[in-house]
Amino acid sequence: MSNIKECLVCKKPSTEIPVTKFYYQESEFYICPQHMPTIIHNPQELIGLLPGADKLQGG
């Protein structure tokens, strides 16, 4: 994980949009408000972006 605080999905940096930090599997990631529903409702869309996303279930 780099030191750049950018959305996991759209890659926009925190200098352009607000991002929220979250922790998963001992690592930290950032996600913007636009993509927060993705991690909650459609985590399968994060496969390839978030390690272990294939094991997550949507709410």
PDB file of N, CA, C, O and CB in Angstrom:
ATOM      1  N   MET A   1       0.848  -1.183   0.000  1.00  0.00           N
ATOM      2  CA  MET A   1       0.000   0.000   0.000  1.00  0.00           C
ATOM      3  C   MET A   1       0.887   1.237   0.000  1.00  0.00           C
ATOM      4  O   MET A   1       1.805   1.350   0.813  1.00  0.00           O
ATOM      5  CB  MET A   1      -0.962   0.003   1.223  1.00  0.00           C
ATOM      6  N   SER A   2       0.622   2.131  -0.882  1.00  0.00           N
ATOM      7  CA  SER A   2       1.429   3.345  -0.973  1.00  0.00           C
ATOM      8  C   SER A   2       0.956   4.362   0.061  1.00  0.00           C
ATOM      9  O   SER A   2      -0.064   4.159   0.720  1.00  0.00           O
ATOM     10  CB  SER A   2       1.356   3.946  -2.397  1.00  0.00           C
ATOM     11  N   ASN A   3       1.699   5.453   0.201  1.00  0.00           N
ATOM     12  CA  ASN A   3       1.341   6.513   1.135  1.00  0.00           C
ATOM     13  C   ASN A   3       0.292   7.448   0.568  1.00  0.00           C
ATOM     14  O   ASN A   3      -0.207   8.316   1.284  1.00  0.00           O
ATOM     15  CB  ASN A   3       2.564   7.299   1.520  1.00  0.00           C
ATOM     16  N   ILE A   4      -0.052   7.295  -0.691  1.00  0.00           N
ATOM     17  CA  ILE A   4      -1.048   8.147  -1.321  1.00  0.00           C
ATOM     18  C   ILE A   4      -2.425   7.742  -0.818  1.00  0.00           C
ATOM     19  O   ILE A   4      -2.795   6.569  -0.866  1.00  0.00           O
ATOM     20  CB  ILE A   4      -0.971   8.054  -2.869  1.00  0.00           C
ATOM     21  N   LYS A   5      -3.176   8.723  -0.338  1.00  0.00           N
ATOM     22  CA  LYS A   5      -4.525   8.462   0.154  1.00  0.00           C
ATOM     23  C   LYS A   5      -5.494   8.661  -1.007  1.00  0.00           C
ATOM     24  O   LYS A   5      -5.904   9.783  -1.306  1.00  0.00           O
ATOM     25  CB  LYS A   5      -4.886   9.396   1.365  1.00  0.00           C
ATOM     26  N   GLU A   6      -5.852   7.551  -1.658  1.00  0.00           N
ATOM     27  CA  GLU A   6      -6.750   7.624  -2.809  1.00  0.00           C
ATOM     28  C   GLU A   6      -7.805   6.542  -2.697  1.00  0.00           C
ATOM     29  O   GLU A   6      -7.599   5.516  -2.048  1.00  0.00           O
ATOM     30  CB  GLU A   6      -5.969   7.485  -4.135  1.00  0.00           C
ATOM     31  N   CYS A   7      -8.929   6.782  -3.333  1.00  0.00           N
ATOM     32  CA  CYS A   7     -10.024   5.819  -3.321  1.00  0.00           C
ATOM     33  C   CYS A   7      -9.582   4.515  -3.975  1.00  0.00           C
ATOM     34  O   CYS A   7      -8.969   4.513  -5.042  1.00  0.00           O
ATOM     35  CB  CYS A   7     -11.261   6.391  -4.039  1.00  0.00           C
ATOM     36  N   LEU A   8      -9.900   3.432  -3.326  1.00  0.00           N
ATOM     37  CA  LEU A   8      -9.576   2.098  -3.816  1.00  0.00           C
ATOM     38  C   LEU A   8     -10.178   1.841  -5.197  1.00  0.00           C
ATOM     39  O   LEU A   8      -9.588   1.133  -6.012  1.00  0.00           O
ATOM     40  CB  LEU A   8     -10.065   1.046  -2.832  1.00  0.00           C
ATOM     41  N   VAL A   9     -11.348   2.414  -5.456  1.00  0.00           N
ATOM     42  CA  VAL A   9     -12.079   2.136  -6.693  1.00  0.00           C
ATOM     43  C   VAL A   9     -11.729   3.127  -7.804  1.00  0.00           C
ATOM     44  O   VAL A   9     -11.258   2.727  -8.869  1.00  0.00           O
ATOM     45  CB  VAL A   9     -13.577   2.166  -6.429  1.00  0.00           C
ATOM     46  N   CYS A  10     -11.960   4.419  -7.558  1.00  0.00           N
ATOM     47  CA  CYS A  10     -11.801   5.412  -8.633  1.00  0.00           C
ATOM     48  C   CYS A  10     -10.405   6.031  -8.686  1.00  0.00           C
ATOM     49  O   CYS A  10     -10.076   6.744  -9.634  1.00  0.00           O
ATOM     50  CB  CYS A  10     -12.823   6.510  -8.464  1.00  0.00           C
ATOM     51  N   LYS A  11      -9.590   5.762  -7.671  1.00  0.00           N
ATOM     52  CA  LYS A  11      -8.198   6.233  -7.611  1.00  0.00           C
ATOM     53  C   LYS A  11      -8.063   7.746  -7.464  1.00  0.00           C
ATOM     54  O   LYS A  11      -6.965   8.277  -7.627  1.00  0.00           O
ATOM     55  CB  LYS A  11      -7.468   5.797  -8.846  1.00  0.00           C
ATOM     56  N   LYS A  12      -9.152   8.452  -7.161  1.00  0.00           N
ATOM     57  CA  LYS A  12      -9.044   9.894  -6.937  1.00  0.00           C
ATOM     58  C   LYS A  12      -8.390  10.130  -5.581  1.00  0.00           C
ATOM     59  O   LYS A  12      -8.737   9.474  -4.599  1.00  0.00           O
ATOM     60  CB  LYS A  12     -10.446  10.586  -7.009  1.00  0.00           C
ATOM     61  N   PRO A  13      -7.437  11.072  -5.526  1.00  0.00           N
ATOM     62  CA  PRO A  13      -6.715  11.317  -4.275  1.00  0.00           C
ATOM     63  C   PRO A  13      -7.515  12.172  -3.296  1.00  0.00           C
ATOM     64  O   PRO A  13      -8.483  12.837  -3.667  1.00  0.00           O
ATOM     65  CB  PRO A  13      -5.387  11.989  -4.568  1.00  0.00           C
ATOM     66  N   SER A  14      -7.087  12.136  -2.047  1.00  0.00           N
ATOM     67  CA  SER A  14      -7.761  12.909  -1.001  1.00  0.00           C
ATOM     68  C   SER A  14      -7.602  14.413  -1.203  1.00  0.00           C
ATOM     69  O   SER A  14      -8.274  15.197  -0.533  1.00  0.00           O
ATOM     70  CB  SER A  14      -7.221  12.519   0.364  1.00  0.00           C
ATOM     71  N   THR A  15      -6.737  14.822  -2.104  1.00  0.00           N
ATOM     72  CA  THR A  15      -6.617  16.248  -2.424  1.00  0.00           C
ATOM     73  C   THR A  15      -7.765  16.712  -3.313  1.00  0.00           C
ATOM     74  O   THR A  15      -8.000  17.914  -3.440  1.00  0.00           O
ATOM     75  CB  THR A  15      -5.275  16.530  -3.110  1.00  0.00           C
ATOM     76  N   GLU A  16      -8.490  15.764  -3.937  1.00  0.00           N
ATOM     77  CA  GLU A  16      -9.620  16.096  -4.817  1.00  0.00           C
ATOM     78  C   GLU A  16     -10.973  15.785  -4.196  1.00  0.00           C
ATOM     79  O   GLU A  16     -11.940  16.515  -4.411  1.00  0.00           O
ATOM     80  CB  GLU A  16      -9.491  15.349  -6.119  1.00  0.00           C
ATOM     81  N   ILE A  17     -11.044  14.701  -3.425  1.00  0.00           N
ATOM     82  CA  ILE A  17     -12.312  14.267  -2.836  1.00  0.00           C
ATOM     83  C   ILE A  17     -12.059  13.772  -1.413  1.00  0.00           C
ATOM     84  O   ILE A  17     -10.935  13.396  -1.080  1.00  0.00           O
ATOM     85  CB  ILE A  17     -12.979  13.150  -3.700  1.00  0.00           C
ATOM     86  N   PRO A  18     -13.098  13.767  -0.570  1.00  0.00           N
ATOM     87  CA  PRO A  18     -12.901  13.180   0.757  1.00  0.00           C
ATOM     88  C   PRO A  18     -12.796  11.665   0.655  1.00  0.00           C
ATOM     89  O   PRO A  18     -13.493  11.047  -0.150  1.00  0.00           O
ATOM     90  CB  PRO A  18     -14.053  13.574   1.704  1.00  0.00           C
ATOM     91  N   VAL A  19     -11.948  11.076   1.447  1.00  0.00           N
ATOM     92  CA  VAL A  19     -11.825   9.620   1.505  1.00  0.00           C
ATOM     93  C   VAL A  19     -11.872   9.179   2.968  1.00  0.00           C
ATOM     94  O   VAL A  19     -11.476   9.917   3.869  1.00  0.00           O
ATOM     95  CB  VAL A  19     -10.503   9.139   0.820  1.00  0.00           C
ATOM     96  N   THR A  20     -12.362   7.972   3.178  1.00  0.00           N
ATOM     97  CA  THR A  20     -12.440   7.377   4.507  1.00  0.00           C
ATOM     98  C   THR A  20     -11.485   6.203   4.571  1.00  0.00           C
ATOM     99  O   THR A  20     -11.425   5.383   3.655  1.00  0.00           O
ATOM    100  CB  THR A  20     -13.889   6.932   4.843  1.00  0.00           C
ATOM    101  N   LYS A  21     -10.740   6.131   5.660  1.00  0.00           N
ATOM    102  CA  LYS A  21      -9.801   5.024   5.839  1.00  0.00           C
ATOM    103  C   LYS A  21     -10.540   3.848   6.473  1.00  0.00           C
ATOM    104  O   LYS A  21     -11.353   4.030   7.378  1.00  0.00           O
ATOM    105  CB  LYS A  21      -8.583   5.453   6.718  1.00  0.00           C
ATOM    106  N   PHE A  22     -10.246   2.633   5.985  1.00  0.00           N
ATOM    107  CA  PHE A  22     -10.744   1.432   6.640  1.00  0.00           C
ATOM    108  C   PHE A  22      -9.633   0.393   6.660  1.00  0.00           C
ATOM    109  O   PHE A  22      -8.692   0.447   5.869  1.00  0.00           O
ATOM    110  CB  PHE A  22     -12.010   0.881   5.922  1.00  0.00           C
ATOM    111  N   TYR A  23      -9.765  -0.542   7.572  1.00  0.00           N
ATOM    112  CA  TYR A  23      -8.763  -1.590   7.748  1.00  0.00           C
ATOM    113  C   TYR A  23      -9.360  -2.929   7.355  1.00  0.00           C
ATOM    114  O   TYR A  23     -10.511  -3.226   7.672  1.00  0.00           O
ATOM    115  CB  TYR A  23      -8.248  -1.630   9.206  1.00  0.00           C
ATOM    116  N   TYR A  24      -8.571  -3.728   6.665  1.00  0.00           N
ATOM    117  CA  TYR A  24      -8.991  -5.067   6.268  1.00  0.00           C
ATOM    118  C   TYR A  24      -7.748  -5.930   6.133  1.00  0.00           C
ATOM    119  O   TYR A  24      -6.790  -5.547   5.461  1.00  0.00           O
ATOM    120  CB  TYR A  24      -9.808  -5.040   4.936  1.00  0.00           C
ATOM    121  N   GLN A  25      -7.763  -7.077   6.760  1.00  0.00           N
ATOM    122  CA  GLN A  25      -6.644  -8.024   6.730  1.00  0.00           C
ATOM    123  C   GLN A  25      -5.316  -7.354   7.083  1.00  0.00           C
ATOM    124  O   GLN A  25      -4.321  -7.501   6.374  1.00  0.00           O
ATOM    125  CB  GLN A  25      -6.543  -8.671   5.351  1.00  0.00           C
ATOM    126  N   GLU A  26      -5.326  -6.618   8.190  1.00  0.00           N
ATOM    127  CA  GLU A  26      -4.112  -5.976   8.711  1.00  0.00           C
ATOM    128  C   GLU A  26      -3.552  -4.870   7.808  1.00  0.00           C
ATOM    129  O   GLU A  26      -2.428  -4.415   8.024  1.00  0.00           O
ATOM    130  CB  GLU A  26      -3.052  -7.017   8.924  1.00  0.00           C
ATOM    131  N   SER A  27      -4.306  -4.438   6.815  1.00  0.00           N
ATOM    132  CA  SER A  27      -3.868  -3.355   5.923  1.00  0.00           C
ATOM    133  C   SER A  27      -4.884  -2.224   5.970  1.00  0.00           C
ATOM    134  O   SER A  27      -6.033  -2.426   6.365  1.00  0.00           O
ATOM    135  CB  SER A  27      -3.687  -3.867   4.461  1.00  0.00           C
ATOM    136  N   GLU A  28      -4.457  -1.041   5.568  1.00  0.00           N
ATOM    137  CA  GLU A  28      -5.386   0.081   5.515  1.00  0.00           C
ATOM    138  C   GLU A  28      -5.634   0.480   4.069  1.00  0.00           C
ATOM    139  O   GLU A  28      -4.743   0.424   3.221  1.00  0.00           O
ATOM    140  CB  GLU A  28      -4.846   1.278   6.320  1.00  0.00           C
ATOM    141  N   PHE A  29      -6.873   0.885   3.816  1.00  0.00           N
ATOM    142  CA  PHE A  29      -7.318   1.277   2.488  1.00  0.00           C
ATOM    143  C   PHE A  29      -8.169   2.531   2.629  1.00  0.00           C
ATOM    144  O   PHE A  29      -8.577   2.893   3.733  1.00  0.00           O
ATOM    145  CB  PHE A  29      -8.112   0.126   1.788  1.00  0.00           C
ATOM    146  N   TYR A  30      -8.433   3.188   1.512  1.00  0.00           N
ATOM    147  CA  TYR A  30      -9.267   4.381   1.502  1.00  0.00           C
ATOM    148  C   TYR A  30     -10.366   4.202   0.470  1.00  0.00           C
ATOM    149  O   TYR A  30     -10.172   3.565  -0.565  1.00  0.00           O
ATOM    150  CB  TYR A  30      -8.429   5.650   1.202  1.00  0.00           C
ATOM    151  N   ILE A  31     -11.536   4.781   0.776  1.00  0.00           N
ATOM    152  CA  ILE A  31     -12.652   4.726  -0.162  1.00  0.00           C
ATOM    153  C   ILE A  31     -13.403   6.048  -0.080  1.00  0.00           C
ATOM    154  O   ILE A  31     -13.524   6.632   0.997  1.00  0.00           O
ATOM    155  CB  ILE A  31     -13.600   3.516   0.144  1.00  0.00           C
ATOM    156  N   CYS A  32     -13.904   6.515  -1.209  1.00  0.00           N
ATOM    157  CA  CYS A  32     -14.621   7.786  -1.248  1.00  0.00           C
ATOM    158  C   CYS A  32     -16.116   7.553  -0.988  1.00  0.00           C
ATOM    159  O   CYS A  32     -16.587   6.419  -1.082  1.00  0.00           O
ATOM    160  CB  CYS A  32     -14.407   8.492  -2.617  1.00  0.00           C
ATOM    161  N   PRO A  33     -16.859   8.610  -0.665  1.00  0.00           N
ATOM    162  CA  PRO A  33     -18.289   8.463  -0.389  1.00  0.00           C
ATOM    163  C   PRO A  33     -19.077   7.863  -1.557  1.00  0.00           C
ATOM    164  O   PRO A  33     -20.045   7.135  -1.335  1.00  0.00           O
ATOM    165  CB  PRO A  33     -18.871   9.803  -0.033  1.00  0.00           C
ATOM    166  N   GLN A  34     -18.681   8.156  -2.775  1.00  0.00           N
ATOM    167  CA  GLN A  34     -19.380   7.626  -3.945  1.00  0.00           C
ATOM    168  C   GLN A  34     -19.288   6.101  -4.001  1.00  0.00           C
ATOM    169  O   GLN A  34     -20.229   5.443  -4.445  1.00  0.00           O
ATOM    170  CB  GLN A  34     -18.803   8.234  -5.229  1.00  0.00           C
ATOM    171  N   HIS A  35     -18.178   5.542  -3.559  1.00  0.00           N
ATOM    172  CA  HIS A  35     -17.975   4.097  -3.655  1.00  0.00           C
ATOM    173  C   HIS A  35     -18.186   3.351  -2.343  1.00  0.00           C
ATOM    174  O   HIS A  35     -18.029   2.131  -2.302  1.00  0.00           O
ATOM    175  CB  HIS A  35     -16.598   3.824  -4.152  1.00  0.00           C
ATOM    176  N   MET A  36     -18.539   4.056  -1.273  1.00  0.00           N
ATOM    177  CA  MET A  36     -18.838   3.400  -0.002  1.00  0.00           C
ATOM    178  C   MET A  36     -19.958   2.359  -0.157  1.00  0.00           C
ATOM    179  O   MET A  36     -19.848   1.278   0.421  1.00  0.00           O
ATOM    180  CB  MET A  36     -19.232   4.446   1.052  1.00  0.00           C
ATOM    181  N   PRO A  37     -21.030   2.639  -0.913  1.00  0.00           N
ATOM    182  CA  PRO A  37     -22.069   1.612  -1.101  1.00  0.00           C
ATOM    183  C   PRO A  37     -21.546   0.337  -1.762  1.00  0.00           C
ATOM    184  O   PRO A  37     -22.088  -0.744  -1.531  1.00  0.00           O
ATOM    185  CB  PRO A  37     -23.198   2.175  -1.934  1.00  0.00           C
ATOM    186  N   THR A  38     -20.516   0.450  -2.570  1.00  0.00           N
ATOM    187  CA  THR A  38     -19.943  -0.728  -3.224  1.00  0.00           C
ATOM    188  C   THR A  38     -19.400  -1.704  -2.196  1.00  0.00           C
ATOM    189  O   THR A  38     -19.645  -2.906  -2.291  1.00  0.00           O
ATOM    190  CB  THR A  38     -18.834  -0.319  -4.198  1.00  0.00           C
ATOM    191  N   ILE A  39     -18.675  -1.203  -1.227  1.00  0.00           N
ATOM    192  CA  ILE A  39     -18.086  -2.095  -0.226  1.00  0.00           C
ATOM    193  C   ILE A  39     -19.159  -2.708   0.673  1.00  0.00           C
ATOM    194  O   ILE A  39     -18.969  -3.794   1.220  1.00  0.00           O
ATOM    195  CB  ILE A  39     -17.061  -1.336   0.625  1.00  0.00           C
ATOM    196  N   ILE A  40     -20.286  -2.011   0.823  1.00  0.00           N
ATOM    197  CA  ILE A  40     -21.367  -2.515   1.671  1.00  0.00           C
ATOM    198  C   ILE A  40     -22.278  -3.477   0.915  1.00  0.00           C
ATOM    199  O   ILE A  40     -22.572  -4.567   1.405  1.00  0.00           O
ATOM    200  CB  ILE A  40     -22.187  -1.354   2.222  1.00  0.00           C
ATOM    201  N   HIS A  41     -22.724  -3.081  -0.271  1.00  0.00           N
ATOM    202  CA  HIS A  41     -23.749  -3.833  -0.993  1.00  0.00           C
ATOM    203  C   HIS A  41     -23.226  -4.739  -2.103  1.00  0.00           C
ATOM    204  O   HIS A  41     -23.843  -5.763  -2.398  1.00  0.00           O
ATOM    205  CB  HIS A  41     -24.721  -2.887  -1.573  1.00  0.00           C
ATOM    206  N   ASN A  42     -22.109  -4.387  -2.723  1.00  0.00           N
ATOM    207  CA  ASN A  42     -21.582  -5.148  -3.864  1.00  0.00           C
ATOM    208  C   ASN A  42     -20.078  -5.376  -3.752  1.00  0.00           C
ATOM    209  O   ASN A  42     -19.337  -5.002  -4.661  1.00  0.00           O
ATOM    210  CB  ASN A  42     -21.895  -4.422  -5.171  1.00  0.00           C
ATOM    211  N   PRO A  43     -19.613  -5.977  -2.669  1.00  0.00           N
ATOM    212  CA  PRO A  43     -18.162  -6.134  -2.508  1.00  0.00           C
ATOM    213  C   PRO A  43     -17.515  -6.986  -3.593  1.00  0.00           C
ATOM    214  O   PRO A  43     -16.302  -6.910  -3.786  1.00  0.00           O
ATOM    215  CB  PRO A  43     -17.867  -6.740  -1.169  1.00  0.00           C
ATOM    216  N   GLN A  44     -18.296  -7.794  -4.304  1.00  0.00           N
ATOM    217  CA  GLN A  44     -17.732  -8.598  -5.394  1.00  0.00           C
ATOM    218  C   GLN A  44     -17.156  -7.704  -6.492  1.00  0.00           C
ATOM    219  O   GLN A  44     -16.299  -8.145  -7.258  1.00  0.00           O
ATOM    220  CB  GLN A  44     -18.806  -9.533  -5.984  1.00  0.00           C
ATOM    221  N   GLU A  45     -17.612  -6.462  -6.577  1.00  0.00           N
ATOM    222  CA  GLU A  45     -17.062  -5.522  -7.557  1.00  0.00           C
ATOM    223  C   GLU A  45     -15.637  -5.092  -7.191  1.00  0.00           C
ATOM    224  O   GLU A  45     -14.947  -4.475  -8.004  1.00  0.00           O
ATOM    225  CB  GLU A  45     -17.966  -4.288  -7.670  1.00  0.00           C
ATOM    226  N   LEU A  46     -15.204  -5.410  -5.991  1.00  0.00           N
ATOM    227  CA  LEU A  46     -13.859  -5.040  -5.544  1.00  0.00           C
ATOM    228  C   LEU A  46     -12.836  -6.138  -5.789  1.00  0.00           C
ATOM    229  O   LEU A  46     -11.666  -5.985  -5.437  1.00  0.00           O
ATOM    230  CB  LEU A  46     -13.881  -4.695  -4.077  1.00  0.00           C
ATOM    231  N   ILE A  47     -13.263  -7.242  -6.388  1.00  0.00           N
ATOM    232  CA  ILE A  47     -12.326  -8.321  -6.701  1.00  0.00           C
ATOM    233  C   ILE A  47     -11.258  -7.772  -7.648  1.00  0.00           C
ATOM    234  O   ILE A  47     -11.574  -7.169  -8.674  1.00  0.00           O
ATOM    235  CB  ILE A  47     -13.069  -9.553  -7.338  1.00  0.00           C
ATOM    236  N   GLY A  48     -10.023  -7.982  -7.300  1.00  0.00           N
ATOM    237  CA  GLY A  48      -8.905  -7.443  -8.063  1.00  0.00           C
ATOM    238  C   GLY A  48      -8.407  -6.112  -7.519  1.00  0.00           C
ATOM    239  O   GLY A  48      -7.303  -5.677  -7.845  1.00  0.00           O
ATOM    240  N   LEU A  49      -9.226  -5.464  -6.684  1.00  0.00           N
ATOM    241  CA  LEU A  49      -8.830  -4.194  -6.075  1.00  0.00           C
ATOM    242  C   LEU A  49      -8.535  -4.350  -4.592  1.00  0.00           C
ATOM    243  O   LEU A  49      -7.664  -3.675  -4.044  1.00  0.00           O
ATOM    244  CB  LEU A  49      -9.917  -3.151  -6.276  1.00  0.00           C
ATOM    245  N   LEU A  50      -9.276  -5.254  -3.946  1.00  0.00           N
ATOM    246  CA  LEU A  50      -9.151  -5.485  -2.514  1.00  0.00           C
ATOM    247  C   LEU A  50      -8.843  -6.956  -2.283  1.00  0.00           C
ATOM    248  O   LEU A  50      -9.652  -7.813  -2.640  1.00  0.00           O
ATOM    249  CB  LEU A  50     -10.442  -5.060  -1.760  1.00  0.00           C
ATOM    250  N   PRO A  51      -7.698  -7.268  -1.695  1.00  0.00           N
ATOM    251  CA  PRO A  51      -7.366  -8.673  -1.455  1.00  0.00           C
ATOM    252  C   PRO A  51      -8.447  -9.351  -0.616  1.00  0.00           C
ATOM    253  O   PRO A  51      -8.871  -8.810   0.406  1.00  0.00           O
ATOM    254  CB  PRO A  51      -6.000  -8.791  -0.757  1.00  0.00           C
ATOM    255  N   GLY A  52      -8.890 -10.520  -1.039  1.00  0.00           N
ATOM    256  CA  GLY A  52      -9.902 -11.263  -0.301  1.00  0.00           C
ATOM    257  C   GLY A  52     -11.324 -10.810  -0.539  1.00  0.00           C
ATOM    258  O   GLY A  52     -12.235 -11.282   0.142  1.00  0.00           O
ATOM    259  N   ALA A  53     -11.548  -9.907  -1.486  1.00  0.00           N
ATOM    260  CA  ALA A  53     -12.900  -9.408  -1.756  1.00  0.00           C
ATOM    261  C   ALA A  53     -13.838 -10.522  -2.188  1.00  0.00           C
ATOM    262  O   ALA A  53     -15.050 -10.415  -2.008  1.00  0.00           O
ATOM    263  CB  ALA A  53     -12.861  -8.329  -2.825  1.00  0.00           C
ATOM    264  N   ASP A  54     -13.297 -11.579  -2.751  1.00  0.00           N
ATOM    265  CA  ASP A  54     -14.135 -12.696  -3.182  1.00  0.00           C
ATOM    266  C   ASP A  54     -14.772 -13.424  -1.998  1.00  0.00           C
ATOM    267  O   ASP A  54     -15.714 -14.195  -2.181  1.00  0.00           O
ATOM    268  CB  ASP A  54     -13.313 -13.675  -4.008  1.00  0.00           C
ATOM    269  N   LYS A  55     -14.267 -13.186  -0.792  1.00  0.00           N
ATOM    270  CA  LYS A  55     -14.813 -13.829   0.401  1.00  0.00           C
ATOM    271  C   LYS A  55     -15.867 -12.970   1.095  1.00  0.00           C
ATOM    272  O   LYS A  55     -16.518 -13.434   2.031  1.00  0.00           O
ATOM    273  CB  LYS A  55     -13.697 -14.145   1.373  1.00  0.00           C
ATOM    274  N   LEU A  56     -16.046 -11.727   0.652  1.00  0.00           N
ATOM    275  CA  LEU A  56     -17.000 -10.814   1.277  1.00  0.00           C
ATOM    276  C   LEU A  56     -18.399 -11.024   0.713  1.00  0.00           C
ATOM    277  O   LEU A  56     -18.567 -11.383  -0.453  1.00  0.00           O
ATOM    278  CB  LEU A  56     -16.562  -9.360   1.075  1.00  0.00           C
ATOM    279  N   GLN A  57     -19.403 -10.794   1.563  1.00  0.00           N
ATOM    280  CA  GLN A  57     -20.793 -10.882   1.130  1.00  0.00           C
ATOM    281  C   GLN A  57     -21.439  -9.521   1.275  1.00  0.00           C
ATOM    282  O   GLN A  57     -21.194  -8.812   2.251  1.00  0.00           O
ATOM    283  CB  GLN A  57     -21.569 -11.949   1.941  1.00  0.00           C
ATOM    284  N   GLY A  58     -22.263  -9.155   0.307  1.00  0.00           N
ATOM    285  CA  GLY A  58     -22.972  -7.887   0.356  1.00  0.00           C
ATOM    286  C   GLY A  58     -24.057  -7.889   1.412  1.00  0.00           C
ATOM    287  O   GLY A  58     -24.572  -8.936   1.804  1.00  0.00           O
ATOM    288  N   GLY A  59     -24.398  -6.674   1.870  1.00  0.00           N
ATOM    289  CA  GLY A  59     -25.416  -6.540   2.905  1.00  0.00           C
ATOM    290  C   GLY A  59     -26.758  -6.197   2.360  1.00  0.00           C
ATOM    291  O   GLY A  59     -27.714  -6.052   3.122  1.00  0.00           O
TER     292      GLY A  59
END
